[in-house]
Amino acid sequence: MQFKNPEILYLLILLIIPILVHLFQLQRFTKVPFTNVQFLKKIEQQTRKSARLKKWLILITRMLAFACLIIAFAQPYFSDFPSDKKFNTTIYLDNSFSMQAKGENGELLKSSIQKIIEQNNFENTQLSIITNDKVFLNLDAKNLKKELINLKYTPNSLNLNSVILKLESLKKEGKNILNRHILISDFQNNNINNSNNLTTLNTPIQLLKVKPKSTDNIFIDSLSINSKNTTEIKINVVIKSSINSSENVPVSLFNNSKLFGKATAKFNNSNLTNVEFAIPNTLDFDGKILINDAALEFDNDFFFILSKPEKIAVLSIGKSSDFLAKIYTENEFNFTTTPLQNLNYNAIQNQQLIILNELEEFPNSLITSIKEYYLNGGNLVLIPSEKTVISSYNTLLQTLNFGVLNSLISKEHKITTINYNHPIVNDVFEKRISNFQYPKAAKHFKNSFKNTAPILKFDNNQPFISSISTKKSNFYWIASPLNKEISDFIQSPLVVPIFYNFAKNSSKFSELYYTIAPETTIDVKASLNKDAILKISNETTEFIPLQQVLQNKVTITTENTILRSGLYTIYNKEKPLKTVAFNYNRKESDLSYTDLNTLSSNNKNIQISSSIDELFNEINNQQKINWLFKWFLAFSVLFLLIEILILKYFKI
């Protein structure tokens, strides 16, 4: 039992006064003669015993009455904490996309919100709520209900350490303030990389894990370009399941809201499958992939952009060749040819295809620039010279980790074999040709290259043209010089489609999509004055992002301004410059969860609750104050009544 006004208890000392009054006989007796002494003695003994008992009963009831009255004014109560304690309760409510999963009472977030509103009967408490993207301070019941009902899902998610830091920042200092944290979340594994802040926390914290009925979730994970040629682009859609599945999932492809194609994703008792779509590369394609899965909504669609390629920048360094200028015409290509001594090294990084055309050797400066260009996604064609310095070529080839040239073979061979499966030629021929006018080469270089794919072969099965490809770059090797004295390949019908496709397969598409993040940087090709302002908009929103105007482009930065997946257009005034696609991060799609016992084992301040009802009932019971002063007032009145009854009816 505790007292709100304990200093009043000092008045209990005054109870000594009635004790003193009853202990000392202050009455004076008078003598009265009486003849029957024996009878008087008997009456006196009986009277003295009754009087003494009555006096003690009156003393006890009076003292109890006064004691109860004094205690009542001291305001006694039962509680786990002193009555002047102020509780500062901060609740973290997870509103990430994984909380869309269905529990026993519907979506986890919505059912949690409903329970908090129903249980909002905190006494003597300052209540604040934080989410992954918002903070609500010092809420009363009305504002709490309003803010929670309007709470939306967010693509932002916080790891456990970040949550603890935010909660701790809202702590209040004071002698009579008790801080307490509550975490309501599904506690996904991907948000609990480590829990250092949790294990060292001194503030009482209660963890409530809300659980979905099922952890099955099928979602679109990513999208990439699988292959491309002069007529079409094949995109690969990666679809995952949180568990091994045998389902067949319909997949739809839309272009600007119009259905373009359908396919079926077959898992075959696995958790990953791929679906491929072919798209003509002559279209501006505003794409959306769509599946239908009931577990989570946010990961059922996936947006992307395929824009018609601009003119392809082709640079030929070395010998001037008329056949290249005839292939790379102005309507499709920005073709430049330059001798090595006049080369502008600053232009190298802006090219999509570079042809090293019969250079005898490579200076170190060129090797350095070519390496940087290739590693950044550039494409190379290497045509050797009859006077090739093999050691210089090998320096370049080994720098790029391709292998080495061995020697020059001075023996004529015909070019007889076409690899029809190679992307460079797989769409060139309507049917396979078994007999054609074979071009020939009087000399060719033998090599020891790694991971090559032949395009054309000599009659001795050695490659005449071959390629080495990475995810970002392509390298094409031609084994023989192409001057007329050594080879007649440039007079062959094969030269045009092969060199044309070298360039076409080098065309770069803008980013297929961006992932929504706190900050995203987008480059827009445009020549604008410094006062120009770009804006981003779609059907539901419009905003002006941070932007930096450079020489030939504008770099714009989105800082927590794009919160919904979809297609957005970048405008200069009313002129559209570029369309970009944004998708939600897929880490929330993995419905695997942490065992809370592993988090609470190292900190005695951590408690685990099994339900919101249990959590808030426990909090309310801890904060509840059971006042007792009414009982003590009642007892005081009761003892006074008993005293009156004793005085009135107790006869001596």
C-alpha positions in Angstrom: 0.0 0.0 0.0 1.2 3.5 -0.9 0.1 7.0 0.1 -0.4 10.1 -2.0 0.0 12.4 1.1 2.2 10.3 3.4 3.1 13.4 5.6 -0.5 13.4 7.0 0.3 10.1 8.7 2.3 12.0 11.3 -1.1 13.0 12.8 -1.4 9.4 14.0 0.8 10.6 16.9 -2.2 12.5 18.2 -3.9 9.2 19.0 -2.0 9.2 22.2 -4.4 11.8 23.6 -7.4 9.6 24.1 -5.1 6.9 25.5 -3.9 9.4 28.2 -7.5 10.4 28.9 -8.6 6.8 29.5 -5.6 5.8 31.4 -5.9 8.4 34.1 -9.0 8.5 36.2 -9.9 12.2 36.4 -13.3 11.8 38.1 -13.6 12.7 41.9 -15.9 10.5 44.0 -18.0 11.7 47.1 -18.6 9.5 50.2 -22.2 8.4 51.0 -22.9 6.5 54.3 -24.7 3.2 53.9 -25.4 0.5 56.5 -25.2 -2.7 54.4 -21.4 -2.7 53.7 -21.3 -6.3 52.4 -24.0 -5.5 49.7 -22.2 -2.3 48.7 -18.9 -4.1 48.2 -20.5 -6.6 45.8 -22.2 -3.9 43.7 -18.9 -1.9 43.5 -17.0 -4.9 42.2 -19.5 -5.5 39.4 -19.7 -1.8 38.5 -16.0 -1.3 38.3 -15.6 -4.4 35.9 -18.3 -3.2 33.5 -17.1 0.4 33.5 -13.5 -0.7 32.7 -14.7 -2.9 29.8 -16.9 -0.1 28.4 -14.1 2.4 28.6 -11.7 0.1 26.7 -14.2 -0.5 24.0 -14.9 3.2 23.6 -11.1 3.9 23.5 -10.5 1.3 20.8 -13.4 2.4 18.5 -12.5 6.0 18.9 -8.8 5.4 18.1 -9.8 3.3 15.1 -12.2 5.9 13.9 -9.6 8.7 14.1 -6.8 6.4 12.7 -9.1 5.5 9.6 -9.9 9.2 9.1 -6.2 10.2 9.2 -5.3 7.4 6.8 -8.1 8.4 4.5 -6.8 11.9 4.2 -3.3 10.4 3.4 -5.1 8.9 0.3 -3.8 5.3 0.3 -3.8 3.2 -2.8 -2.5 0.0 -4.3 -0.4 0.3 -7.5 2.8 -1.0 -9.1 4.1 2.5 -9.3 3.8 5.7 -7.2 0.7 7.8 -8.1 2.8 10.8 -9.2 4.6 8.8 -11.9 4.0 10.0 -15.4 4.3 7.3 -18.1 5.8 8.1 -21.4 4.8 5.3 -23.7 6.1 5.1 -27.3 4.7 2.6 -29.7 6.5 1.5 -32.9 3.8 0.3 -35.4 5.3 -1.5 -38.4 3.5 -0.3 -41.6 5.9 -1.9 -44.1 4.4 -3.9 -47.0 4.9 -7.3 -45.2 2.1 -6.2 -42.8 -0.3 -6.7 -45.7 -0.2 -10.4 -45.0 -3.5 -11.8 -43.7 -3.9 -12.8 -40.0 -6.9 -14.2 -38.1 -8.7 -10.8 -38.3 -7.6 -9.6 -41.7 -4.5 -7.7 -42.7 -1.9 -7.5 -39.9 -1.6 -3.7 -39.9 -5.3 -3.0 -40.1 -6.2 -5.5 -37.3 -3.4 -4.0 -35.1 -4.7 -0.5 -35.7 -8.2 -1.6 -34.7 -7.0 -3.3 -31.5 -5.0 -0.2 -30.5 -8.0 2.0 -31.0 -10.2 -0.3 -28.9 -7.6 -0.5 -26.1 -6.9 3.2 -25.9 -7.7 3.6 -22.2 -4.3 4.5 -20.9 -4.4 6.4 -17.6 -1.8 9.0 -16.6 0.1 8.3 -19.9 1.7 10.4 -22.6 1.3 8.3 -25.8 3.4 8.7 -29.0 3.5 6.4 -32.0 6.2 6.1 -34.7 6.0 4.2 -37.9 8.4 3.6 -40.7 7.7 7.0 -42.2 5.9 9.1 -39.6 6.0 10.3 -36.0 2.9 11.2 -33.9 3.6 12.8 -30.6 1.5 13.2 -27.4 -1.7 11.8 -28.9 -5.1 11.9 -27.1 -7.8 9.4 -27.9 -9.4 11.5 -30.7 -6.2 12.2 -32.5 -4.9 8.7 -32.0 -7.9 7.3 -33.8 -7.7 9.8 -36.6 -4.0 9.3 -37.3 -4.2 5.5 -37.2 -7.2 5.2 -39.4 -5.4 7.3 -42.1 -2.2 5.4 -41.8 -1.0 3.9 -45.1 1.6 1.3 -46.1 5.0 2.6 -47.0 7.9 1.3 -49.1 10.2 2.4 -46.4 11.3 -0.1 -43.8 13.5 0.2 -40.7 15.8 -2.3 -39.3 15.6 -3.1 -35.6 18.5 -1.0 -34.6 17.1 2.1 -36.4 13.7 1.5 -34.6 15.4 1.4 -31.2 17.3 4.6 -32.0 14.1 6.4 -33.0 12.3 5.2 -29.8 15.2 6.3 -27.6 15.2 9.7 -29.2 11.7 10.2 -27.9 12.5 9.4 -24.3 11.7 12.1 -21.7 13.9 12.9 -18.8 12.5 13.6 -15.3 12.4 12.1 -11.8 8.7 11.1 -12.0 8.7 10.0 -15.7 8.8 6.3 -16.6 9.6 5.6 -20.3 8.4 2.5 -21.9 8.7 1.2 -25.5 6.3 -1.1 -27.4 7.2 -2.7 -30.7 4.4 -4.1 -32.8 5.7 -5.8 -35.9 6.0 -9.1 -37.8 9.8 -9.0 -37.1 11.0 -10.1 -40.6 14.4 -11.6 -40.7 15.6 -9.1 -43.3 15.1 -6.2 -40.8 17.0 -7.8 -38.0 20.6 -8.1 -39.2 21.9 -7.4 -35.7 20.3 -6.2 -32.5 23.1 -4.5 -30.6 20.9 -1.6 -29.6 18.3 -3.9 -28.2 20.6 -6.0 -26.1 22.1 -2.9 -24.4 18.7 -1.1 -23.9 17.9 0.0 -20.3 14.3 1.2 -21.1 11.5 -1.4 -20.5 10.4 -2.7 -23.8 7.6 -5.0 -24.9 7.7 -6.9 -28.1 4.5 -8.1 -29.9 4.9 -10.3 -32.9 1.8 -10.3 -35.2 1.6 -13.5 -37.2 0.1 -14.2 -40.6 -2.0 -17.3 -41.2 0.3 -18.4 -44.1 3.8 -17.5 -45.2 3.2 -18.6 -48.8 3.8 -15.7 -51.2 4.5 -15.6 -54.9 5.9 -12.4 -56.3 7.7 -10.8 -59.2 11.3 -10.5 -58.2 13.1 -8.7 -61.0 13.3 -8.2 -64.8 16.2 -8.1 -67.2 16.9 -8.1 -70.9 17.8 -11.7 -71.9 18.8 -11.1 -75.5 18.3 -8.6 -78.3 18.7 -8.5 -82.0 17.7 -6.1 -84.8 14.0 -7.0 -84.6 13.2 -7.9 -81.0 14.2 -7.8 -77.4 13.6 -10.7 -75.1 13.0 -9.9 -71.5 13.3 -12.3 -68.7 11.0 -12.1 -65.7 12.1 -13.7 -62.5 9.2 -14.9 -60.3 9.8 -16.3 -56.8 7.9 -18.1 -54.1 8.6 -17.9 -50.4 8.3 -21.7 -50.3 8.7 -24.5 -52.8 5.6 -24.5 -54.9 4.0 -26.6 -57.7 1.6 -23.9 -58.8 1.2 -22.6 -62.3 0.8 -18.8 -62.2 -0.6 -16.8 -65.1 1.6 -13.9 -66.0 0.3 -10.9 -68.1 2.4 -8.3 -70.0 0.8 -4.9 -70.6 2.0 -2.1 -72.9 0.6 1.3 -71.7 -2.4 -0.5 -70.0 -3.1 -2.7 -73.1 -2.7 -6.4 -72.8 0.4 -7.4 -75.0 1.0 -11.0 -74.1 0.4 -13.9 -71.6 2.5 -16.7 -70.3 2.5 -19.2 -67.4 5.1 -19.4 -64.6 5.6 -23.1 -63.7 7.4 -23.7 -60.4 7.7 -27.5 -60.6 8.2 -27.9 -56.9 10.8 -25.1 -56.6 10.8 -21.5 -55.3 12.0 -19.8 -58.5 11.0 -19.7 -62.2 11.5 -17.6 -65.2 9.1 -16.3 -67.9 10.3 -14.8 -71.2 8.5 -12.3 -73.4 9.6 -11.0 -76.9 9.0 -7.3 -77.6 9.7 -5.6 -80.9 12.6 -3.2 -80.5 10.9 -0.6 -82.7 8.4 0.3 -80.0 8.4 2.7 -77.1 7.2 0.2 -74.5 5.6 1.3 -71.2 5.5 -2.1 -69.7 3.9 -3.7 -66.7 4.1 -7.4 -65.6 1.1 -8.6 -63.6 0.4 -11.7 -61.6 -2.4 -12.4 -59.1 -1.5 -13.6 -55.6 -3.6 -13.1 -52.5 -0.8 -13.1 -49.9 0.7 -9.6 -50.6 -0.6 -7.0 -53.0 2.4 -4.7 -53.5 4.6 -7.3 -55.3 2.1 -8.5 -57.8 3.0 -6.0 -60.5 6.3 -4.8 -62.0 6.8 -1.7 -64.2 9.6 -1.2 -66.8 10.4 1.0 -69.8 11.9 0.1 -73.2 12.5 3.2 -75.3 13.4 3.1 -79.0 17.2 3.4 -79.2 18.7 6.7 -80.3 21.3 6.9 -83.0 24.1 4.6 -82.2 27.6 6.2 -81.7 30.3 4.2 -83.6 33.9 5.2 -83.6 36.5 3.6 -85.9 40.1 4.2 -84.8 42.9 3.5 -87.3 42.7 2.8 -91.0 40.0 4.5 -93.0 37.6 2.0 -94.5 34.9 3.0 -97.0 32.8 -0.1 -96.3 32.2 1.0 -92.7 30.9 4.4 -93.8 28.5 2.7 -96.2 27.2 0.4 -93.4 26.9 3.0 -90.7 24.6 5.5 -92.4 23.5 8.8 -90.9 19.9 7.9 -90.4 20.8 5.2 -87.8 24.3 5.9 -86.7 26.6 8.7 -85.6 29.7 7.3 -87.3 33.2 8.8 -86.8 36.5 7.5 -88.2 39.8 8.9 -87.0 43.5 7.9 -87.3 45.2 7.1 -84.0 47.3 10.3 -84.0 44.2 12.5 -84.2 42.2 10.6 -81.6 40.2 12.6 -79.1 40.5 10.4 -76.0 37.6 12.3 -74.3 35.2 10.9 -76.9 35.9 7.3 -76.2 33.6 6.9 -73.2 30.6 8.3 -75.2 30.7 5.6 -77.9 28.5 2.5 -78.0 30.8 0.6 -80.4 34.5 1.2 -81.0 36.3 -0.5 -84.0 40.1 -0.8 -83.6 40.7 -1.0 -87.3 44.1 -2.6 -88.3 46.3 -0.7 -85.8 49.8 -2.0 -85.7 50.2 -1.5 -82.0 48.5 0.2 -79.0 50.0 3.0 -76.9 49.5 2.6 -73.1 47.2 5.6 -73.0 44.8 3.9 -75.5 45.0 0.6 -73.6 44.0 2.4 -70.4 41.1 4.2 -72.0 39.8 1.1 -73.8 39.9 -0.9 -70.6 37.8 1.8 -68.8 35.4 1.9 -71.7 35.0 -1.9 -71.9 34.5 -2.4 -68.2 31.9 0.3 -68.1 29.8 -1.5 -70.7 31.4 -0.6 -74.0 31.6 -2.8 -77.1 34.8 -3.5 -79.1 35.6 -4.8 -82.6 39.3 -5.7 -83.0 40.6 -6.1 -86.6 44.3 -6.9 -86.7 46.9 -5.4 -89.1 49.2 -7.4 -91.3 52.0 -5.7 -89.4 50.6 -6.4 -86.0 53.0 -6.2 -83.1 51.8 -9.3 -81.3 53.3 -8.2 -77.9 51.4 -4.9 -78.0 48.1 -6.7 -78.9 48.7 -9.2 -76.1 49.1 -6.3 -73.6 45.7 -5.1 -74.6 44.1 -8.6 -74.7 45.5 -9.6 -71.3 44.5 -6.3 -69.7 41.0 -7.2 -70.7 41.5 -10.8 -69.6 40.7 -12.3 -73.0 43.8 -14.4 -73.7 46.7 -14.0 -76.2 47.5 -14.1 -79.9 49.9 -16.8 -80.8 51.1 -16.4 -84.4 50.2 -15.3 -87.9 49.3 -18.2 -90.2 50.2 -17.4 -93.8 48.0 -20.0 -95.5 44.8 -19.3 -97.4 41.5 -20.7 -95.9 37.9 -20.3 -97.0 35.2 -19.1 -94.6 32.7 -21.9 -94.8 30.7 -22.2 -91.6 28.1 -19.9 -90.1 26.9 -20.2 -86.5 23.2 -19.6 -87.0 22.6 -19.6 -83.3 24.8 -16.6 -82.5 22.8 -13.4 -81.8 24.7 -11.6 -84.5 23.4 -13.7 -87.3 20.4 -15.6 -85.9 17.9 -13.3 -87.6 19.8 -12.6 -90.8 18.9 -15.7 -92.8 15.4 -17.0 -93.6 16.8 -20.5 -93.9 20.2 -22.1 -93.5 22.5 -21.9 -96.5 24.4 -25.1 -97.3 26.3 -23.7 -100.2 27.4 -20.1 -100.9 30.2 -18.2 -102.4 32.8 -18.6 -99.7 35.0 -15.6 -98.9 38.6 -16.4 -98.1 41.6 -15.0 -96.2 45.2 -15.5 -97.2 46.5 -14.9 -93.7 45.0 -15.1 -90.2 46.1 -15.0 -86.6 45.8 -18.0 -84.3 44.8 -17.2 -80.8 44.2 -18.7 -77.3 41.2 -16.8 -76.2 38.9 -17.7 -73.3 35.1 -18.3 -73.5 34.7 -17.4 -77.1 31.7 -18.0 -79.3 32.4 -18.5 -83.0 30.3 -16.5 -85.5 32.1 -17.5 -88.7 34.6 -20.3 -89.1 37.4 -21.3 -91.6 37.4 -24.6 -93.4 39.9 -25.8 -90.8 37.3 -25.2 -88.0 39.3 -22.2 -86.7 37.2 -19.1 -86.0 37.3 -16.2 -88.4 35.0 -14.0 -86.4 34.3 -14.8 -82.7 32.9 -13.0 -79.7 33.4 -12.8 -75.9 30.4 -11.5 -74.0 29.8 -10.3 -70.5 26.6 -9.0 -68.9 27.5 -5.4 -69.9 29.9 -5.7 -72.9 30.8 -7.5 -76.1 34.1 -8.1 -77.7 34.3 -9.2 -81.4 37.6 -10.6 -82.8 38.3 -10.8 -86.6 41.2 -13.2 -87.2 42.3 -11.6 -90.5 43.1 -8.1 -91.7 40.2 -7.0 -94.0 42.3 -5.2 -96.7 41.7 -6.5 -100.2 45.2 -7.9 -100.5 44.6 -10.4 -97.8 40.8 -11.1 -97.7 37.8 -10.6 -99.9 35.4 -10.7 -96.9 34.4 -7.0 -97.4 33.0 -8.0 -100.9 31.0 -10.8 -99.3 27.2 -10.3 -98.6 28.0 -11.3 -95.0 29.9 -8.2 -94.1 26.9 -5.9 -94.1 24.6 -7.8 -91.6 27.5 -8.8 -89.4 29.0 -5.3 -88.9 25.5 -3.8 -88.8 24.5 -6.1 -86.0 27.8 -5.4 -84.2 26.4 -1.9 -83.8 22.8 -2.7 -83.3 23.6 -5.2 -80.5 25.7 -2.4 -78.9 22.8 0.0 -78.5 22.1 0.9 -74.9 18.7 1.2 -73.4 17.9 3.5 -70.6 17.4 2.0 -67.2 14.6 -0.6 -67.4 13.4 0.5 -63.9 14.4 2.1 -60.6 13.8 0.7 -57.2 12.0 3.1 -54.8 14.6 4.2 -52.2 15.1 7.2 -50.0 17.3 8.7 -52.7 17.5 7.9 -56.4 19.6 9.6 -59.1 18.4 9.8 -62.7 20.4 11.3 -65.7 18.4 13.0 -68.4 20.0 13.8 -71.7 19.2 17.4 -72.4 20.9 20.7 -73.1 19.1 23.2 -70.8 19.9 26.6 -69.5 20.6 26.9 -65.8 17.3 28.4 -65.0 15.3 25.5 -66.5 13.3 23.5 -64.0 12.3 19.9 -64.7 9.3 18.2 -63.0 8.2 14.6 -62.5 4.6 13.6 -62.7 2.1 10.8 -63.3 -1.7 10.5 -63.0 -1.8 11.1 -59.3 1.2 13.2 -58.3 3.5 16.0 -59.5 6.7 17.4 -57.9 9.9 19.2 -58.7 13.0 17.1 -57.7 16.5 18.3 -56.9 18.3 18.8 -60.1 21.8 19.8 -61.4 22.2 21.1 -64.9 25.4 19.8 -66.5 26.9 20.3 -70.0 24.8 17.7 -71.9 22.5 16.3 -69.3 20.5 17.1 -66.2 21.0 15.0 -63.0 17.8 14.8 -60.9 17.6 13.4 -57.4 14.4 12.1 -55.8 14.5 12.3 -52.0 11.5 10.4 -50.5 9.3 12.0 -53.1 8.3 8.8 -55.0 6.4 6.5 -52.7 4.3 4.5 -55.2 5.3 2.2 -57.9 4.4 3.1 -61.5 5.5 5.0 -64.6 6.6 8.7 -64.2 7.3 11.2 -66.9 10.0 13.9 -66.7 9.0 17.2 -68.2 10.7 20.4 -69.2 7.8 22.8 -69.0 5.2 20.8 -71.0 7.7 18.9 -73.1 8.2 15.2 -72.1 11.9 14.3 -71.9 11.9 10.8 -70.5 9.7 8.2 -68.9 11.0 6.2 -66.0 9.6 3.2 -64.1 9.7 2.7 -60.3 9.1 -0.5 -58.4 9.0 -1.4 -54.7 11.9 -3.1 -53.1 11.2 -6.8 -52.9 12.9 -7.5 -49.6 9.5 -7.3 -47.8 8.2 -10.2 -50.0 10.3 -12.7 -48.1 7.9 -13.9 -45.3 10.5 -15.4 -42.9 10.5 -14.2 -39.4 12.7 -14.0 -36.3 12.1 -15.9 -33.1 11.6 -13.3 -30.4 13.1 -15.5 -27.7 16.5 -14.9 -29.3 16.1 -11.2 -28.9 14.9 -11.2 -25.3 17.4 -13.7 -23.9 20.1 -11.1 -23.3 18.1 -8.3 -21.7 15.8 -8.6 -18.7 14.1 -5.3 -19.7 12.5 -7.1 -22.7 9.1 -8.7 -22.3 7.2 -10.7 -25.0 3.5 -10.5 -25.4 1.3 -12.9 -27.3 -1.5 -10.6 -28.4 -2.4 -6.9 -28.4 -5.2 -7.5 -25.9 -2.8 -9.2 -23.5 -0.2 -6.4 -24.0 -2.6 -3.5 -23.2 -4.3 -5.3 -20.4 -1.0 -5.8 -18.8 -0.1 -2.2 -19.3 -3.4 -0.9 -17.9 -3.1 -3.2 -14.9 0.4 -1.9 -14.2 -0.7 1.7 -14.4 -4.0 1.2 -12.6 -4.4 2.8 -9.2 -6.8 1.3 -6.7 -7.7 4.1 -4.3 -8.6 3.1 -0.7 -9.5 6.4 1.0 -13.3 5.7 0.5 -12.9 2.4 2.4 -11.1 4.1 5.3 -13.7 6.9 5.5 -16.4 4.2 5.6 -14.5 2.4 8.4 -14.1 5.7 10.3 -17.9 6.3 10.2 -18.5 2.7 11.1 -16.3 2.9 14.2 -18.0 6.2 15.3 -21.4 4.5 15.0 -20.1 1.5 17.1 -18.9 4.0 19.7 -22.3 5.7 19.8 -24.0 2.3 20.2 -21.7 1.4 23.0 -22.4 4.7 24.8 -26.1 4.3 24.4 -26.8 0.6 24.9 -23.9 -0.7 27.0 -25.3 -0.6 30.6 -23.1 -0.7 33.6 
